[in-house]
Amino acid sequence: MEFRPLGRTGLKVSACCLGTMTWGEQNSEAEGHAQMDEAVARGVNFFDTAELYAIPPKPETQGSTERIIGSWFAKTGKRREIILATKIVGRTAMDWFRDNKAPARQTRAQIDFAVERSLRNLQTDYIDLYQLHWPDRPIPVFGGHVYKDYPEDFEPFEAILEALDGHIRKGNIRFIGVSNESSWGVMRFLAESEANGLPRMASIQNAYNLVNRTFEIGLAEIAMREHVGLLAYSPLAQGYLSGKYRHGALPKGSRKAMFNRLGRYEAGSGVRMIDAYCDLAAQFDLRPETLALKFCDTRAFMTATIIGATTLEQLRIDIDAFDAPWTEDMEKAVTALHESCPNPCP
């Protein structure tokens, strides 16, 4: 397993990060524990979760994934071996994240509440990487990036950083990052950090895969020049790039069968291009998920690729992909397909 710097933090994280959002919904506590055992045995030292999880978001399962990780820490005593990342929700009308049923925002009071609850859920006294799951600003972030004139109604960048700094000073969190953020948002956080001596964003967790490479438009240069590396989520396009939904297939127990929330990858030219990438993998005698994950892993701006699985078999296939070869011919073939229909699933 390759290990890479997490921004300017001095931490080294595995190129493969274990995503956890199915635990507590599609996966039981025992299955979550088994996945963590397997990942650590394979060299993974980086786990990612969120106060939102399990997915899909609902009050009955909110926080369950953090609690499953916490019970594994308590059982194994391996907390110090893991670089642990979690997230606070962004601006949302969902009212079950806070005790007073207030709509979630990234205010100081809500950050204080969320950090302390995550620490309890995770059964730990510190979080290595605390991320803003999506902005406090009212902007489009999931499945589309068409900007319009949104109101100037959001928590100031400096205020958010000051609230997070309070927890860094207390030792509750070590480093901070953003998620589902824009180029402007990342640079504003960096500017406020530099101007006011506040903590610096170490990473950005955005969607990135063969059919959604919008990160390369603006954010990739920031990642490289400012050392705010990408933690890529949805590298398999919510399972589509594994080929399991091809030709109308609907595997029992899959996210699409259970929740039907995959519209981001079903519109326009998405299905056609997903089929083309799956066919390309076969030309190189690779599994579709191997091509998709190794593509992400080989980008210069990539810190870690976040994988998610519901079975140990899937998990092993995904981790194996990081040891697969990546050749010049693969790069040329992927580039040609991308240029024929760029970013069909933004």
C-alpha positions as CSV (number, residue, x, y, z in Angstrom):
1,M,0.0,0.0,0.0
2,E,1.3,3.4,-0.9
3,F,1.2,6.2,1.6
4,R,0.9,9.9,0.7
5,P,1.1,13.2,2.6
6,L,-2.2,14.7,3.8
7,G,-1.7,18.3,2.7
8,R,0.9,20.0,4.9
9,T,-0.2,18.2,8.1
10,G,2.8,15.8,8.3
11,L,0.5,12.8,8.3
12,K,0.8,10.0,5.8
13,V,-2.4,8.3,4.7
14,S,-2.9,5.2,2.6
15,A,-3.8,5.8,-1.0
16,C,-6.9,3.7,-0.4
17,C,-9.3,5.2,2.2
18,L,-12.0,3.0,3.7
19,G,-15.4,4.6,3.2
20,T,-18.0,3.6,5.7
21,M,-21.4,5.2,4.8
22,T,-23.3,1.9,4.4
23,W,-22.6,0.8,8.0
24,G,-25.8,1.0,10.0
25,E,-28.1,0.7,6.9
26,Q,-26.9,-1.8,4.3
27,N,-24.3,-3.3,6.7
28,S,-24.6,-4.4,10.3
29,E,-22.1,-3.6,13.0
30,A,-20.5,-7.0,12.7
31,E,-20.0,-6.5,8.9
32,G,-18.5,-3.0,9.5
33,H,-16.1,-4.5,12.0
34,A,-15.1,-7.2,9.5
35,Q,-14.5,-4.6,6.9
36,M,-12.2,-2.6,9.2
37,D,-10.3,-5.8,10.2
38,E,-9.8,-6.6,6.5
39,A,-8.8,-3.1,5.4
40,V,-6.2,-2.8,8.2
41,A,-4.8,-6.2,7.4
42,R,-4.3,-5.0,3.8
43,G,-2.4,-1.8,4.9
44,V,-5.2,0.8,5.0
45,N,-4.7,3.3,7.8
46,F,-7.3,5.9,6.7
47,F,-11.1,5.7,7.5
48,D,-13.7,8.3,6.4
49,T,-17.1,8.8,8.0
50,A,-19.6,11.6,8.8
51,E,-22.2,12.6,11.3
52,L,-24.7,12.2,8.5
53,Y,-24.1,8.5,8.0
54,A,-25.6,6.0,7.4
55,I,-26.8,6.7,3.8
56,P,-29.5,7.5,2.9
57,P,-29.9,10.2,5.5
58,K,-32.7,9.7,8.0
59,P,-33.1,10.4,11.7
60,E,-33.3,6.7,12.6
61,T,-29.8,5.9,11.4
62,Q,-28.0,9.3,11.8
63,G,-24.7,8.7,13.6
64,S,-24.9,4.9,13.4
65,T,-21.7,4.7,11.3
66,E,-19.7,6.7,13.7
67,R,-21.0,4.5,16.5
68,I,-19.9,1.3,14.7
69,I,-16.4,2.7,14.2
70,G,-16.4,3.6,17.9
71,S,-17.3,0.1,19.0
72,W,-14.5,-1.3,16.8
73,F,-12.0,1.0,18.4
74,A,-13.2,-0.1,21.8
75,K,-13.0,-3.7,20.9
76,T,-9.6,-3.7,19.1
77,G,-7.7,-0.9,20.8
78,K,-6.5,0.2,17.4
79,R,-7.5,3.9,17.5
80,R,-3.8,5.1,17.3
81,E,-3.2,3.1,14.2
82,I,-5.9,4.9,12.2
83,I,-6.1,8.3,10.6
84,L,-9.7,9.1,11.3
85,A,-11.8,11.5,9.2
86,T,-15.4,12.6,9.9
87,K,-17.6,15.5,8.8
88,I,-20.1,18.0,10.0
89,V,-23.2,18.5,7.7
90,G,-23.5,21.8,5.8
91,R,-26.5,24.0,5.4
92,T,-29.6,21.9,5.2
93,A,-33.3,22.0,6.0
94,M,-33.0,18.5,7.5
95,D,-33.8,19.1,11.2
96,W,-32.7,15.9,13.0
97,F,-29.0,16.8,13.3
98,R,-29.4,19.1,16.3
99,D,-31.2,18.5,19.5
100,N,-33.4,21.7,19.2
101,K,-34.5,20.6,15.7
102,A,-32.9,23.7,14.2
103,P,-31.9,23.5,10.5
104,A,-28.2,22.6,10.4
105,R,-25.7,25.4,9.8
106,Q,-21.9,25.7,10.4
107,T,-22.2,28.2,13.2
108,R,-19.9,28.1,16.2
109,A,-22.6,26.6,18.4
110,Q,-23.5,23.9,16.0
111,I,-19.8,23.0,15.3
112,D,-19.3,22.7,19.0
113,F,-22.3,20.4,19.3
114,A,-21.3,18.3,16.3
115,V,-17.7,17.8,17.3
116,E,-18.5,16.7,20.8
117,R,-21.2,14.3,19.7
118,S,-18.9,12.7,17.1
119,L,-16.2,12.3,19.7
120,R,-18.7,10.4,21.9
121,N,-20.0,8.3,19.0
122,L,-16.5,7.4,17.8
123,Q,-15.3,6.6,21.4
124,T,-12.2,8.7,20.9
125,D,-10.7,11.9,22.3
126,Y,-9.5,13.3,19.0
127,I,-10.4,13.4,15.3
128,D,-7.5,13.5,12.9
129,L,-9.4,15.2,10.0
130,Y,-12.6,17.2,10.6
131,Q,-14.3,18.1,7.3
132,L,-17.1,20.5,6.3
133,H,-19.4,18.0,4.5
134,W,-20.7,20.7,2.2
135,P,-20.7,24.5,2.4
136,D,-22.8,26.7,4.6
137,R,-23.4,28.7,1.5
138,P,-26.6,28.0,-0.5
139,I,-25.0,26.6,-3.7
140,P,-25.6,23.5,-5.8
141,V,-23.2,20.7,-4.8
142,F,-24.7,17.3,-5.6
143,G,-25.2,16.3,-9.2
144,G,-24.8,19.7,-10.9
145,H,-22.8,22.9,-10.6
146,V,-24.9,25.5,-12.5
147,Y,-24.4,28.7,-10.5
148,K,-27.0,31.4,-10.1
149,D,-27.2,34.6,-8.0
150,Y,-27.5,33.0,-4.6
151,P,-28.1,35.3,-1.5
152,E,-25.1,36.5,0.5
153,D,-26.5,34.6,3.5
154,F,-23.9,32.3,5.0
155,E,-21.6,32.0,7.9
156,P,-18.4,33.9,7.3
157,F,-15.3,31.9,6.4
158,E,-13.3,33.4,9.2
159,A,-16.0,32.6,11.7
160,I,-16.1,28.9,10.7
161,L,-12.3,28.7,10.9
162,E,-12.3,30.4,14.3
163,A,-14.8,27.9,15.6
164,L,-12.7,24.9,14.3
165,D,-9.6,26.5,15.7
166,G,-11.1,26.4,19.2
167,H,-11.3,22.6,18.9
168,I,-7.8,22.3,17.5
169,R,-6.6,24.2,20.5
170,K,-8.5,21.9,22.8
171,G,-7.1,18.9,21.1
172,N,-10.4,17.6,19.9
173,I,-9.4,17.8,16.3
174,R,-6.0,17.9,14.6
175,F,-6.6,19.1,11.1
176,I,-9.4,20.3,8.9
177,G,-10.7,19.9,5.4
178,V,-13.6,20.7,3.0
179,S,-15.9,18.5,1.0
180,N,-18.2,19.2,-2.0
181,E,-16.5,22.6,-2.2
182,S,-15.9,25.0,-5.1
183,S,-12.7,26.6,-6.3
184,W,-13.8,29.9,-4.9
185,G,-14.7,28.4,-1.5
186,V,-11.3,26.6,-1.2
187,M,-9.4,29.7,-2.0
188,R,-11.5,31.9,0.4
189,F,-10.7,29.5,3.2
190,L,-7.0,29.5,2.4
191,A,-7.0,33.3,2.2
192,E,-8.7,33.7,5.6
193,S,-6.2,31.2,7.1
194,E,-3.2,33.1,5.8
195,A,-4.6,36.5,6.7
196,N,-5.6,35.7,10.3
197,G,-3.3,32.9,11.4
198,L,-6.1,30.4,11.4
199,P,-5.9,26.6,10.6
200,R,-5.4,25.7,7.0
201,M,-7.6,23.3,5.0
202,A,-5.6,20.1,4.3
203,S,-7.8,18.3,1.9
204,I,-10.9,18.5,-0.3
205,Q,-13.3,15.5,-0.6
206,N,-15.3,15.8,-3.9
207,A,-16.8,13.4,-6.3
208,Y,-14.3,12.2,-8.9
209,N,-14.5,9.3,-11.4
210,L,-14.2,8.4,-15.1
211,V,-17.6,10.0,-15.9
212,N,-17.2,13.0,-13.6
213,R,-13.8,14.7,-13.9
214,T,-15.1,18.3,-13.2
215,F,-12.5,18.5,-10.3
216,E,-9.9,19.0,-13.0
217,I,-11.5,22.3,-14.0
218,G,-10.0,24.7,-11.5
219,L,-9.7,22.6,-8.4
220,A,-6.9,20.3,-9.6
221,E,-4.5,23.2,-9.9
222,I,-5.4,24.4,-6.4
223,A,-4.9,20.9,-5.1
224,M,-1.4,20.8,-6.6
225,R,-0.2,24.3,-6.0
226,E,-1.7,24.8,-2.5
227,H,-1.2,21.2,-1.2
228,V,-4.9,20.6,-0.6
229,G,-5.1,17.2,-2.1
230,L,-8.2,15.4,-3.3
231,L,-9.9,12.7,-1.3
232,A,-12.1,11.2,-4.2
233,Y,-15.5,9.9,-3.3
234,S,-17.7,7.9,-5.6
235,P,-14.8,6.6,-7.7
236,L,-17.1,3.9,-9.0
237,A,-19.9,6.3,-9.7
238,Q,-22.1,4.8,-7.0
239,G,-21.4,1.3,-8.3
240,Y,-22.1,2.0,-12.0
241,L,-18.5,1.7,-13.0
242,S,-18.3,-1.8,-11.5
243,G,-20.7,-2.8,-14.3
244,K,-23.2,-4.3,-12.0
245,Y,-26.1,-2.2,-13.3
246,R,-25.4,-2.8,-17.0
247,H,-28.2,-3.7,-19.4
248,G,-30.8,-2.9,-16.8
249,A,-29.5,-5.3,-14.1
250,L,-30.7,-4.6,-10.6
251,P,-28.8,-6.8,-8.1
252,K,-30.6,-7.6,-4.9
253,G,-29.4,-5.6,-2.0
254,S,-27.7,-2.9,-4.2
255,R,-28.2,0.7,-3.4
256,K,-30.3,1.2,-6.6
257,A,-32.6,-1.7,-5.7
258,M,-32.9,-0.5,-2.1
259,F,-33.0,3.3,-2.4
260,N,-33.1,4.3,-6.2
261,R,-31.0,7.4,-5.5
262,L,-28.5,7.1,-8.4
263,G,-30.0,9.6,-10.8
264,R,-26.7,11.5,-11.1
265,Y,-25.3,8.6,-13.2
266,E,-28.4,7.8,-15.3
267,A,-29.0,11.1,-17.2
268,G,-27.9,12.2,-20.6
269,S,-24.9,10.2,-22.0
270,G,-24.0,8.7,-18.6
271,V,-25.2,5.2,-19.2
272,R,-23.6,5.1,-22.7
273,M,-20.2,6.3,-21.4
274,I,-20.3,4.0,-18.4
275,D,-20.8,1.1,-20.8
276,A,-17.9,2.3,-22.9
277,Y,-15.5,2.4,-19.9
278,C,-16.6,-1.1,-18.8
279,D,-15.9,-2.3,-22.4
280,L,-12.5,-0.6,-22.3
281,A,-11.6,-2.4,-19.1
282,A,-12.3,-5.7,-20.8
283,Q,-10.0,-4.8,-23.6
284,F,-7.2,-4.5,-21.1
285,D,-8.3,-7.8,-19.3
286,L,-9.3,-5.8,-16.2
287,R,-12.4,-5.8,-14.1
288,P,-14.3,-2.5,-14.6
289,E,-13.8,-1.4,-11.0
290,T,-10.1,-2.1,-11.3
291,L,-9.8,0.3,-14.3
292,A,-11.9,2.9,-12.6
293,L,-10.1,2.9,-9.2
294,K,-6.6,2.7,-10.7
295,F,-7.5,5.7,-12.9
296,C,-8.3,7.7,-9.8
297,D,-5.2,6.5,-7.9
298,T,-2.8,7.6,-10.7
299,R,-3.9,11.3,-10.8
300,A,-1.1,13.6,-9.7
301,F,-3.5,15.6,-7.4
302,M,-4.9,12.5,-5.7
303,T,-4.2,12.1,-2.0
304,A,-6.5,9.1,-1.4
305,T,-9.4,7.4,-3.2
306,I,-12.3,6.5,-1.0
307,I,-13.7,3.0,-1.6
308,G,-17.0,1.6,-0.2
309,A,-18.2,-1.9,-0.2
310,T,-21.1,-3.9,1.3
311,T,-19.3,-7.3,1.1
312,L,-15.8,-8.5,2.0
313,E,-15.5,-9.8,-1.6
314,Q,-16.2,-6.3,-3.0
315,L,-13.7,-4.8,-0.5
316,R,-10.9,-7.2,-1.5
317,I,-11.5,-6.5,-5.2
318,D,-11.4,-2.8,-4.6
319,I,-8.2,-2.9,-2.5
320,D,-6.5,-5.2,-5.1
321,A,-7.1,-2.5,-7.7
322,F,-4.5,-0.2,-6.1
323,D,-1.8,-2.8,-6.9
324,A,-2.9,-3.1,-10.6
325,P,-0.6,-1.7,-13.4
326,W,-1.4,1.5,-15.2
327,T,0.1,1.8,-18.6
328,E,0.6,4.5,-21.2
329,D,-1.9,2.7,-23.4
330,M,-4.5,2.7,-20.7
331,E,-4.0,6.4,-20.2
332,K,-4.3,7.2,-23.9
333,A,-7.5,5.0,-24.2
334,V,-9.1,6.7,-21.2
335,T,-8.2,10.1,-22.5
336,A,-9.7,9.4,-25.9
337,L,-13.0,8.2,-24.4
338,H,-13.1,11.2,-22.0
339,E,-12.5,13.7,-24.9
340,S,-15.3,12.0,-26.9
341,C,-17.8,12.9,-24.2
342,P,-16.4,14.9,-21.2
343,N,-18.1,14.7,-17.8
344,P,-21.5,13.2,-18.7
345,C,-22.3,12.8,-15.0
346,P,-21.3,16.0,-13.2
